[in-house]
Amino acid sequence: MSAATETRRTAARAGHGSTGPSRKRTGSMKRAPWILLAPFLVMFVLTFVVPILIALGSSFTKVTRSGLFGEKGVTTSFAGFANYAEALQDGNFIASLWRMLLFGVVQVPVMLIFCTVLALLMESASAKWPGFFRAAYFLPYGVPGVIATILWSFLYVPGLSPLFDVAKLVGVTPDFLGPNTVLWSIANIVTWSYTGYNMLIIIAQLKSIPVEVYEAAKVDGASPFRIATSIQLPLIRPALLLTAVFSIIGTLQLFAEAQVLQKVAPAVDSEFTPNLAAYTTAFAYNDYNVAAAQAVLIALVAFTLSIVFLKVTNRKES
């Protein structure tokens, strides 16, 4: 037997012997990501998936109580789509959906224009103290919705707001909480709260644009306005779509602002927004099954509007 043959056999035996530790190491590497993700996955299932399944199950069941106070027993039965039919027959709930649709058609484009203009100004070459102004515009997002509504309500109530004193000087008497204006007063609060947040999303997309693109545009003699319209706006389209979808979903989730303004605005009833209507059905009328059906319908409407918006924008792009 030659020395070369013996060397090859020794190397083969050594390689075969190291297969076990190598396989263990590979298995550990495959398990490591799942171990790290396990806490998140557990919380995601418990706080997101399970509540959705419970809401779906509740929307298809009906609870019947026997006796004046339910002392003779409670029975749960399958209700089919009866809860959904009852929810759709509720005129106030349907009116709240249409009200939020009108709200979104006006408020979402206005907010997108504001946050886009602010982002472009913050990222312009002539911007001074951009870090300070980014923090200042983002600050309203850090204020909870309830606190923001309370702060703005002081500006909406006559006798407390300095805006009414200023309006009297020009002979105007505004009514921020009237039946025809309270919806837009809420839109003002939402726009104030979320414009800075959406601005940061767009700024993050602007920062991903290569410097070479700007340098080439300057060499070609492009003005700042031309750079914004021909380079920046097309390249930040994904961020604009993302903020638009978030805003559409957030419109149907409107709750805290309307609930707080109920105290000072008679025009805001207990079913002013879809979420507030579902809340009232559950905790004021104690009909949790119909409230679950309303919640599912709100989610379906938000999903449908988001899909339609993405389809329309993608079709225009193509």
C-alpha positions as CSV (number, residue, x, y, z in Angstrom):
1,M,0.0,0.0,0.0
2,S,1.5,3.3,-1.0
3,A,1.8,6.3,1.4
4,A,-0.6,8.4,-0.8
5,T,-3.3,5.8,-0.5
6,E,-2.9,5.6,3.3
7,T,-3.1,9.3,3.5
8,R,-6.3,9.5,1.6
9,R,-7.9,6.8,3.8
10,T,-6.8,8.6,6.9
11,A,-8.3,11.9,5.6
12,A,-11.6,10.1,4.7
13,R,-11.9,8.6,8.2
14,A,-11.2,12.0,9.7
15,G,-13.9,13.6,7.6
16,H,-16.4,10.9,8.4
17,G,-15.7,11.3,12.1
18,S,-16.3,15.0,12.0
19,T,-19.7,14.6,10.4
20,G,-21.5,14.3,13.7
21,P,-20.3,17.6,15.2
22,S,-20.9,19.4,11.9
23,R,-24.5,18.1,11.7
24,K,-25.1,19.3,15.3
25,R,-23.7,22.7,14.5
26,T,-25.9,23.0,11.4
27,G,-29.0,21.9,13.3
28,S,-28.2,24.5,16.0
29,M,-27.8,27.2,13.4
30,K,-31.2,26.3,11.9
31,R,-32.9,26.4,15.3
32,A,-31.4,29.7,16.5
33,P,-33.6,32.0,14.5
34,W,-36.8,30.3,15.7
35,I,-35.6,30.4,19.3
36,L,-35.0,34.2,18.9
37,L,-38.3,34.7,17.2
38,A,-40.3,32.5,19.7
39,P,-41.2,35.3,22.1
40,F,-42.4,37.5,19.3
41,L,-44.4,34.7,17.7
42,V,-46.0,33.8,21.0
43,M,-47.1,37.4,21.7
44,F,-48.2,37.8,18.1
45,V,-50.5,34.7,18.3
46,L,-51.9,35.7,21.7
47,T,-52.5,39.4,21.0
48,F,-53.3,39.3,17.3
49,V,-54.3,35.9,15.9
50,V,-56.3,34.7,18.9
51,P,-58.4,37.9,19.3
52,I,-59.2,37.8,15.5
53,L,-60.3,34.2,15.8
54,I,-62.4,34.9,18.8
55,A,-64.1,37.9,17.1
56,L,-64.9,35.8,14.1
57,G,-66.3,33.0,16.2
58,S,-68.4,35.5,18.2
59,S,-69.8,37.1,15.1
60,F,-71.3,33.8,14.0
61,T,-72.9,32.9,17.4
62,K,-75.9,34.2,19.4
63,V,-76.2,34.3,23.2
64,T,-79.7,33.8,24.6
65,R,-80.4,34.6,28.3
66,S,-83.4,33.1,30.0
67,G,-85.1,35.0,32.8
68,L,-85.2,38.7,33.5
69,F,-81.6,38.9,34.5
70,G,-80.4,35.7,32.9
71,E,-80.7,33.7,36.1
72,K,-82.3,30.8,34.3
73,G,-79.3,30.1,32.2
74,V,-77.4,31.2,29.1
75,T,-77.4,29.3,25.9
76,T,-75.0,29.9,22.9
77,S,-76.1,28.8,19.4
78,F,-74.9,29.2,15.9
79,A,-76.4,32.3,14.3
80,G,-75.1,32.1,10.8
81,F,-75.0,35.6,9.2
82,A,-77.8,36.9,11.4
83,N,-75.4,39.2,13.3
84,Y,-74.0,40.6,10.1
85,A,-77.6,41.2,8.8
86,E,-78.4,43.1,12.0
87,A,-75.3,45.1,11.8
88,L,-76.0,46.1,8.2
89,Q,-79.6,47.0,9.1
90,D,-78.3,49.5,11.7
91,G,-78.7,52.9,9.9
92,N,-76.3,54.6,12.4
93,F,-73.5,52.1,11.7
94,I,-73.9,52.4,7.9
95,A,-73.9,56.2,8.3
96,S,-70.7,56.1,10.3
97,L,-69.0,54.1,7.5
98,W,-70.1,56.7,4.9
99,R,-69.0,59.5,7.2
100,M,-65.5,58.0,7.5
101,L,-65.4,57.4,3.8
102,L,-65.9,61.1,3.2
103,F,-63.4,61.9,6.0
104,G,-60.8,59.7,4.2
105,V,-61.4,61.1,0.8
106,V,-60.6,64.6,2.1
107,Q,-58.2,64.2,5.0
108,V,-55.9,61.5,3.6
109,P,-54.9,63.5,0.4
110,V,-54.5,66.7,2.4
111,M,-52.2,65.0,5.0
112,L,-50.2,63.3,2.2
113,I,-49.6,66.6,0.5
114,F,-48.5,68.2,3.8
115,C,-46.1,65.4,4.8
116,T,-44.6,65.2,1.3
117,V,-44.0,68.9,1.1
118,L,-42.4,68.9,4.5
119,A,-40.2,66.0,3.7
120,L,-39.0,67.6,0.5
121,L,-38.3,70.8,2.3
122,M,-36.4,69.0,5.1
123,E,-34.2,67.2,2.6
124,S,-33.5,70.2,0.4
125,A,-29.9,71.4,0.2
126,S,-30.9,74.9,1.5
127,A,-32.7,73.5,4.6
128,K,-31.4,75.0,7.9
129,W,-31.5,73.0,11.2
130,P,-33.3,70.0,9.5
131,G,-32.8,67.8,12.6
132,F,-34.6,70.4,14.9
133,F,-37.5,70.8,12.5
134,R,-37.9,67.1,11.9
135,A,-38.2,66.6,15.7
136,A,-40.6,69.5,16.0
137,Y,-42.9,68.2,13.3
138,F,-42.7,64.7,14.7
139,L,-43.5,65.8,18.2
140,P,-47.3,65.9,17.8
141,Y,-47.2,62.1,17.1
142,G,-45.8,61.5,20.5
143,V,-48.9,63.1,22.1
144,P,-51.6,60.4,22.8
145,G,-54.8,60.9,20.8
146,V,-56.9,61.5,23.9
147,I,-54.5,64.3,25.1
148,A,-54.3,65.8,21.6
149,T,-58.1,65.9,21.4
150,I,-58.4,67.5,24.9
151,L,-55.8,70.2,23.9
152,W,-57.6,71.0,20.6
153,S,-61.0,71.0,22.3
154,F,-59.9,74.0,24.3
155,L,-59.4,75.8,21.0
156,Y,-62.8,74.6,19.7
157,V,-65.0,75.7,22.6
158,P,-66.3,79.3,22.7
159,G,-65.3,81.2,25.8
160,L,-62.1,79.2,26.2
161,S,-60.5,79.5,22.8
162,P,-58.4,82.6,21.8
163,L,-59.3,81.8,18.2
164,F,-62.8,83.2,18.8
165,D,-61.4,86.4,20.1
166,V,-59.2,86.8,17.0
167,A,-62.2,85.8,14.7
168,K,-64.3,88.6,16.3
169,L,-61.8,91.2,15.1
170,V,-62.6,90.3,11.5
171,G,-66.3,89.8,12.1
172,V,-66.3,86.0,11.9
173,T,-68.0,83.6,14.3
174,P,-66.7,80.1,13.7
175,D,-68.5,77.0,14.9
176,F,-65.9,74.3,15.1
177,L,-68.2,71.8,16.9
178,G,-71.3,72.2,14.8
179,P,-73.0,69.3,12.9
180,N,-71.4,70.4,9.6
181,T,-67.9,71.2,10.9
182,V,-67.1,68.8,13.7
183,L,-66.0,66.1,11.3
184,W,-63.4,68.5,9.8
185,S,-62.3,69.6,13.3
186,I,-61.5,65.9,14.0
187,A,-59.7,65.8,10.6
188,N,-57.6,68.7,11.8
189,I,-56.6,66.9,14.9
190,V,-55.7,63.7,13.0
191,T,-53.7,65.7,10.4
192,W,-51.8,67.5,13.2
193,S,-51.0,64.3,14.9
194,Y,-49.9,62.1,12.0
195,T,-48.3,64.4,9.5
196,G,-44.9,64.4,11.2
197,Y,-45.0,60.6,11.5
198,N,-45.7,60.1,7.7
199,M,-43.1,62.8,7.0
200,L,-40.4,60.7,8.6
201,I,-41.4,57.6,6.4
202,I,-41.0,59.7,3.3
203,I,-37.7,61.2,4.5
204,A,-36.3,57.7,5.0
205,Q,-37.2,56.9,1.4
206,L,-35.6,60.2,0.2
207,K,-32.4,59.3,2.0
208,S,-32.1,56.1,0.1
209,I,-31.9,57.9,-3.3
210,P,-28.2,57.7,-4.5
211,V,-26.2,60.9,-4.4
212,E,-25.1,60.3,-7.9
213,V,-28.6,60.9,-9.2
214,Y,-28.7,64.4,-7.7
215,E,-25.2,65.1,-9.0
216,A,-26.2,64.0,-12.5
217,A,-29.3,66.2,-12.3
218,K,-27.3,69.3,-11.3
219,V,-24.8,68.7,-14.1
220,D,-27.8,68.7,-16.5
221,G,-28.9,72.0,-15.0
222,A,-32.1,70.8,-13.3
223,S,-33.7,73.2,-10.9
224,P,-34.7,72.2,-7.3
225,F,-38.3,72.1,-8.4
226,R,-37.5,69.9,-11.4
227,I,-35.4,67.6,-9.1
228,A,-38.4,67.3,-6.8
229,T,-41.0,66.6,-9.5
230,S,-38.9,64.4,-11.9
231,I,-36.6,62.6,-9.5
232,Q,-37.7,62.6,-5.9
233,L,-41.5,62.2,-6.2
234,P,-41.2,59.2,-8.6
235,L,-38.6,57.5,-6.4
236,I,-40.6,58.0,-3.1
237,R,-43.7,56.4,-4.6
238,P,-43.4,53.3,-2.4
239,A,-43.3,55.4,0.7
240,L,-46.3,57.5,-0.5
241,L,-48.3,54.3,-1.1
242,L,-47.4,53.0,2.3
243,T,-48.4,56.1,4.1
244,A,-51.7,56.2,2.1
245,V,-52.6,52.6,3.0
246,F,-51.8,53.3,6.7
247,S,-53.9,56.4,6.6
248,I,-56.9,54.6,5.0
249,I,-56.8,51.9,7.6
250,G,-56.4,54.5,10.4
251,T,-59.4,56.4,9.1
252,L,-61.7,53.5,9.8
253,Q,-60.0,53.0,13.2
254,L,-60.9,56.5,14.4
255,F,-62.1,56.3,18.0
256,A,-60.5,58.3,20.7
257,E,-61.0,61.7,19.0
258,A,-64.7,61.2,18.5
259,Q,-65.3,59.7,22.0
260,V,-63.5,62.6,23.8
261,L,-65.3,65.3,21.7
262,Q,-68.6,63.8,22.7
263,K,-68.3,65.8,26.0
264,V,-68.2,69.2,24.2
265,A,-69.8,68.5,20.8
266,P,-73.5,67.5,20.8
267,A,-73.2,66.7,17.1
268,V,-70.9,63.7,17.9
269,D,-73.2,60.9,19.0
270,S,-72.3,57.4,20.4
271,E,-72.1,56.0,16.8
272,F,-70.2,58.8,15.1
273,T,-67.4,56.5,13.8
274,P,-67.6,52.7,13.0
275,N,-65.3,51.8,15.9
276,L,-67.3,54.0,18.3
277,A,-70.5,52.3,17.0
278,A,-69.1,48.8,17.7
279,Y,-67.9,49.9,21.1
280,T,-71.4,51.3,21.9
281,T,-73.0,48.1,20.7
282,A,-70.8,46.0,22.9
283,F,-70.6,48.0,26.1
284,A,-73.8,50.1,26.1
285,Y,-76.2,47.6,24.5
286,N,-74.4,44.5,25.8
287,D,-74.7,42.9,22.3
288,Y,-71.1,41.5,21.9
289,N,-72.0,39.3,19.0
290,V,-73.3,42.0,16.8
291,A,-70.4,44.2,17.9
292,A,-68.0,41.4,16.8
293,A,-69.8,41.4,13.4
294,Q,-69.4,45.1,13.1
295,A,-65.7,44.8,13.9
296,V,-65.3,42.2,11.2
297,L,-67.2,44.4,8.7
298,I,-64.9,47.3,9.5
299,A,-61.8,45.2,8.9
300,L,-63.3,43.9,5.6
301,V,-64.0,47.5,4.5
302,A,-60.5,48.6,5.4
303,F,-59.0,45.6,3.6
304,T,-61.2,46.2,0.5
305,L,-60.4,50.0,0.3
306,S,-56.6,49.3,0.7
307,I,-56.7,46.6,-2.1
308,V,-58.7,48.9,-4.4
309,F,-56.3,51.8,-3.8
310,L,-53.3,49.7,-4.6
311,K,-54.9,48.2,-7.7
312,V,-55.8,51.7,-9.0
313,T,-52.4,53.2,-8.3
314,N,-50.6,50.2,-9.8
315,R,-52.8,50.4,-12.9
316,K,-52.0,54.1,-13.3
317,E,-48.3,53.3,-12.9
318,S,-48.3,50.6,-15.6
